[in-house]
């Protein structure tokens, strides 16, 4: 019952979803993909006890590529990643830690709010679709609490299946920037760098 990793440039809609529903052995990954990421995905499949559950998580992996900007230096800046997918958590964390950022991970909006209350972060990466509390609701709550503290942490939305009007919803909720999934790492670093000197 070996898994099959299918590497492709585009999602093939209902046909792909049908294949995924019929077989737990198929894992679809978007190209381009690096050797490092392939290795990580294989380790994730076989080192964890819940193999079938991990295959489902891998299908949701949302990093498009791993191109890096050599000029980016996190210099110890604190980044809060609010994301419910363990694979995305791991990959985004690794990318940012390599550049010198200090990372805290929250699994949903409620955990994100609690983390924001206890630590002064420089940047927040906020997924939109999460259990218990979504990213829009969490952002509104953070902004409301900041009215009392007089602070403003930059919040960058991470949105899958981007639809027309999503950016406007994010901005209305109080977010500062918007990145659609799958995440282009060059775009991620470019946007994060813009907020390095934000207070």
GUTOR-752035 format. One record per residue (C-alpha): residue in one letter; x, y, z. Coordinates in nm, 4 decimals, m for minus. Layout:
! residues N
+-----+----------+----------+----------+
: res :        X :        Y :        Z :
+-----+----------+----------+----------+
:   A :        X :        Y :        Z :
...
+-----+----------+----------+----------+
END
This chain:
! residues 199
+-----+----------+----------+----------+
: res :        X :        Y :        Z :
+-----+----------+----------+----------+
:   X :   0.0000 :   0.0000 :   0.0000 :
:   X :   0.2700 :   0.2443 :  m0.1064 :
:   X :   0.1681 :   0.6084 :  m0.1586 :
:   X :   0.2090 :   0.7652 :  m0.5019 :
:   X :   0.3199 :   1.1298 :  m0.5128 :
:   X :   0.1890 :   1.2967 :  m0.8294 :
:   X :   0.3810 :   1.6139 :  m0.9238 :
:   X :   0.1855 :   1.8529 :  m1.1463 :
:   X :   0.1733 :   2.2169 :  m1.2523 :
:   X :  m0.2030 :   2.2631 :  m1.2245 :
:   X :  m0.4912 :   2.1320 :  m1.0159 :
:   X :  m0.7192 :   1.9194 :  m1.2357 :
:   X :  m1.0445 :   1.9966 :  m1.0617 :
:   X :  m1.3121 :   1.7330 :  m1.0188 :
:   X :  m1.1102 :   1.4564 :  m1.1859 :
:   X :  m0.8297 :   1.4995 :  m0.9332 :
:   X :  m1.0730 :   1.5208 :  m0.6415 :
:   X :  m1.2393 :   1.1984 :  m0.7591 :
:   X :  m0.9051 :   1.0173 :  m0.7754 :
:   X :  m0.8145 :   1.1416 :  m0.4274 :
:   X :  m1.1441 :   1.0183 :  m0.2859 :
:   X :  m1.0989 :   0.6733 :  m0.4425 :
:   X :  m0.7453 :   0.6117 :  m0.3218 :
:   X :  m0.5512 :   0.6968 :  m0.0075 :
:   X :  m0.2314 :   0.6173 :  m0.1999 :
:   X :  m0.2406 :   0.9302 :  m0.4179 :
:   X :  m0.0818 :   1.2567 :  m0.3040 :
:   X :  m0.0905 :   1.5516 :  m0.5473 :
:   X :   0.1869 :   1.8137 :  m0.5196 :
:   X :   0.2189 :   2.1331 :  m0.7244 :
:   X :   0.5363 :   2.2014 :  m0.9230 :
:   X :   0.7984 :   2.3431 :  m0.9067 :
:   X :   0.9227 :   2.1414 :  m0.6100 :
:   X :   1.2729 :   2.1205 :  m0.4657 :
:   X :   1.4621 :   1.8081 :  m0.3618 :
:   X :   1.4618 :   1.9357 :  m0.0045 :
:   X :   1.0843 :   1.9615 :   0.0021 :
:   X :   1.0387 :   1.6161 :  m0.1557 :
:   X :   1.2594 :   1.4727 :   0.1188 :
:   X :   1.0589 :   1.6496 :   0.3888 :
:   X :   0.7303 :   1.5219 :   0.2487 :
:   X :   0.8581 :   1.1637 :   0.2363 :
:   X :   0.9824 :   1.1855 :   0.5934 :
:   X :   0.6503 :   1.3319 :   0.7012 :
:   X :   0.4671 :   1.0387 :   0.5406 :
:   X :   0.6724 :   0.7632 :   0.6985 :
:   X :   0.7984 :   0.9002 :   1.0308 :
:   X :   0.4540 :   0.9857 :   1.1670 :
:   X :   0.2145 :   0.7211 :   1.3071 :
:   X :  m0.1044 :   0.8365 :   1.1304 :
:   X :  m0.0011 :   0.7727 :   0.7715 :
:   X :  m0.3424 :   0.8091 :   0.6057 :
:   X :  m0.4103 :   1.1337 :   0.7926 :
:   X :  m0.0705 :   1.2683 :   0.6865 :
:   X :  m0.1444 :   1.1936 :   0.3209 :
:   X :  m0.4540 :   1.4106 :   0.3433 :
:   X :  m0.2476 :   1.6893 :   0.4996 :
:   X :   0.0126 :   1.6673 :   0.2243 :
:   X :  m0.2538 :   1.7265 :  m0.0386 :
:   X :  m0.3097 :   2.0671 :   0.1193 :
:   X :   0.0561 :   2.1714 :   0.1134 :
:   X :   0.0520 :   2.5343 :  m0.0002 :
:   X :   0.4128 :   2.6322 :  m0.0765 :
:   X :   0.4586 :   2.6929 :  m0.4499 :
:   X :   0.8380 :   2.7078 :  m0.4606 :
:   X :   1.1386 :   2.7652 :  m0.2393 :
:   X :   1.3223 :   3.0409 :  m0.4220 :
:   X :   1.4888 :   3.2684 :  m0.1703 :
:   X :   1.5849 :   3.6335 :  m0.1532 :
:   X :   1.9447 :   3.6530 :  m0.0337 :
:   X :   1.8916 :   4.0104 :   0.0884 :
:   X :   1.6289 :   3.9172 :   0.3480 :
:   X :   1.7493 :   3.9175 :   0.7091 :
:   X :   1.4986 :   3.8525 :   0.9844 :
:   X :   1.7470 :   3.9705 :   1.2478 :
:   X :   1.5519 :   3.8115 :   1.5323 :
:   X :   1.2161 :   3.9658 :   1.4422 :
:   X :   0.9263 :   3.7752 :   1.5932 :
:   X :   0.6734 :   3.6228 :   1.3534 :
:   X :   0.3473 :   3.4585 :   1.4592 :
:   X :   0.2210 :   3.1957 :   1.2135 :
:   X :  m0.1521 :   3.1285 :   1.2610 :
:   X :  m0.2140 :   2.8207 :   1.0444 :
:   X :  m0.3958 :   2.4913 :   1.1066 :
:   X :  m0.2118 :   2.2749 :   0.8507 :
:   X :   0.0943 :   2.1085 :   1.0141 :
:   X :   0.2751 :   2.0742 :   0.6812 :
:   X :   0.2362 :   2.4440 :   0.6024 :
:   X :   0.3408 :   2.5294 :   0.9581 :
:   X :   0.6602 :   2.3298 :   0.9222 :
:   X :   0.7559 :   2.4581 :   0.5779 :
:   X :   0.6833 :   2.8262 :   0.6471 :
:   X :   0.8612 :   2.8026 :   0.9811 :
:   X :   1.1708 :   2.6488 :   0.8207 :
:   X :   1.1803 :   2.9127 :   0.5459 :
:   X :   1.1623 :   3.2001 :   0.7937 :
:   X :   1.3958 :   3.0550 :   1.0550 :
:   X :   1.6642 :   3.0138 :   0.7880 :
:   X :   1.6440 :   3.3917 :   0.7405 :
:   X :   1.6827 :   3.4677 :   1.1085 :
:   X :   1.3211 :   3.5144 :   1.2205 :
:   X :   1.1974 :   3.3882 :   1.5576 :
:   X :   0.8814 :   3.1857 :   1.5041 :
:   X :   0.5753 :   3.1095 :   1.7145 :
:   X :   0.2991 :   2.8863 :   1.5743 :
:   X :  m0.0726 :   2.8964 :   1.6597 :
:   X :  m0.3141 :   2.6328 :   1.5278 :
:   X :  m0.6228 :   2.8534 :   1.4923 :
:   X :  m0.7561 :   3.2024 :   1.5490 :
:   X :  m0.8183 :   3.1557 :   1.9213 :
:   X :  m0.4605 :   3.0408 :   1.9796 :
:   X :  m0.3408 :   3.3292 :   1.7644 :
:   X :  m0.5224 :   3.5852 :   1.9802 :
:   X :  m0.3808 :   3.4276 :   2.2972 :
:   X :  m0.0275 :   3.4359 :   2.1553 :
:   X :  m0.0693 :   3.7988 :   2.0488 :
:   X :  m0.1734 :   3.8885 :   2.4033 :
:   X :   0.1358 :   3.7302 :   2.5586 :
:   X :   0.4142 :   3.8287 :   2.3152 :
:   X :   0.4941 :   4.1440 :   2.1176 :
:   X :   0.5226 :   4.0204 :   1.7578 :
:   X :   0.6676 :   4.2116 :   1.4648 :
:   X :   0.4549 :   4.0355 :   1.1995 :
:   X :   0.1584 :   3.7957 :   1.1934 :
:   X :   0.0895 :   3.5508 :   0.9077 :
:   X :  m0.2820 :   3.4697 :   0.9329 :
:   X :  m0.4514 :   3.1828 :   0.7494 :
:   X :  m0.8142 :   3.2505 :   0.6603 :
:   X :  m0.9832 :   2.9118 :   0.6935 :
:   X :  m0.9249 :   2.7491 :   1.0330 :
:   X :  m1.1296 :   2.5531 :   1.2878 :
:   X :  m1.2755 :   2.7186 :   1.6000 :
:   X :  m1.1992 :   3.0719 :   1.4758 :
:   X :  m1.1159 :   3.1879 :   1.1226 :
:   X :  m0.8551 :   3.4458 :   1.0292 :
:   X :  m1.0935 :   3.7336 :   0.9628 :
:   X :  m1.2587 :   3.7011 :   1.3039 :
:   X :  m0.9224 :   3.6680 :   1.4781 :
:   X :  m0.7897 :   3.9776 :   1.3015 :
:   X :  m1.0928 :   4.1858 :   1.4006 :
:   X :  m1.0464 :   4.0786 :   1.7626 :
:   X :  m0.6753 :   4.1636 :   1.7584 :
:   X :  m0.7455 :   4.5075 :   1.6117 :
:   X :  m1.0116 :   4.5723 :   1.8747 :
:   X :  m0.7681 :   4.4890 :   2.1533 :
:   X :  m0.5010 :   4.7081 :   1.9967 :
:   X :  m0.7286 :   5.0097 :   2.0384 :
:   X :  m0.6591 :   4.9874 :   2.4109 :
:   X :  m0.2863 :   4.9222 :   2.3813 :
:   X :  m0.2146 :   5.1763 :   2.1063 :
:   X :  m0.0143 :   4.9184 :   1.9102 :
:   X :  m0.0489 :   4.7824 :   1.5567 :
:   X :   0.1093 :   4.4559 :   1.4450 :
:   X :   0.1217 :   4.4003 :   1.0659 :
:   X :  m0.1086 :   4.1095 :   0.9758 :
:   X :  m0.0573 :   3.9354 :   0.6415 :
:   X :  m0.3446 :   3.7187 :   0.5159 :
:   X :  m0.2761 :   3.3719 :   0.3741 :
:   X :  m0.5687 :   3.2717 :   0.1545 :
:   X :  m0.6315 :   2.9503 :  m0.0399 :
:   X :  m0.8672 :   2.9359 :  m0.3378 :
:   X :  m0.8552 :   3.3140 :  m0.3730 :
:   X :  m1.1839 :   3.4582 :  m0.4960 :
:   X :  m1.2735 :   3.8016 :  m0.6251 :
:   X :  m1.3358 :   4.0265 :  m0.3279 :
:   X :  m1.1186 :   3.8290 :  m0.0839 :
:   X :  m0.8555 :   4.1010 :  m0.0696 :
:   X :  m1.1193 :   4.3621 :   0.0142 :
:   X :  m1.2575 :   4.1423 :   0.2945 :
:   X :  m0.9086 :   4.1053 :   0.4398 :
:   X :  m0.8432 :   4.4779 :   0.4310 :
:   X :  m1.1823 :   4.5545 :   0.5864 :
:   X :  m1.1055 :   4.3139 :   0.8714 :
:   X :  m0.7904 :   4.5116 :   0.9466 :
:   X :  m0.5226 :   4.3168 :   0.7651 :
:   X :  m0.2283 :   4.4963 :   0.6086 :
:   X :  m0.1424 :   4.2698 :   0.3154 :
:   X :  m0.2629 :   3.9617 :   0.1322 :
:   X :  m0.0872 :   3.6543 :  m0.0127 :
:   X :  m0.2770 :   3.3875 :  m0.2061 :
:   X :  m0.1910 :   3.0195 :  m0.1781 :
:   X :   0.0049 :   2.8351 :  m0.2984 :
:   X :   0.2574 :   3.0774 :  m0.1505 :
:   X :   0.5367 :   3.2078 :  m0.3710 :
:   X :   0.8281 :   3.2390 :  m0.1286 :
:   X :   0.9862 :   3.5335 :  m0.3106 :
:   X :   0.6575 :   3.7209 :  m0.2765 :
:   X :   0.6347 :   3.6196 :   0.0889 :
:   X :   0.9807 :   3.7553 :   0.1685 :
:   X :   0.9182 :   4.0715 :  m0.0334 :
:   X :   0.6006 :   4.1496 :   0.1600 :
:   X :   0.7440 :   4.0609 :   0.5009 :
:   X :   1.0469 :   4.2830 :   0.4346 :
:   X :   0.8175 :   4.5814 :   0.3769 :
:   X :   0.7037 :   4.5605 :   0.7374 :
:   X :   1.0451 :   4.5251 :   0.9001 :
:   X :   1.0373 :   4.8785 :   1.0371 :
:   X :   0.6665 :   4.8914 :   1.1244 :
:   X :   0.5783 :   4.9873 :   1.4796 :
+-----+----------+----------+----------+
END
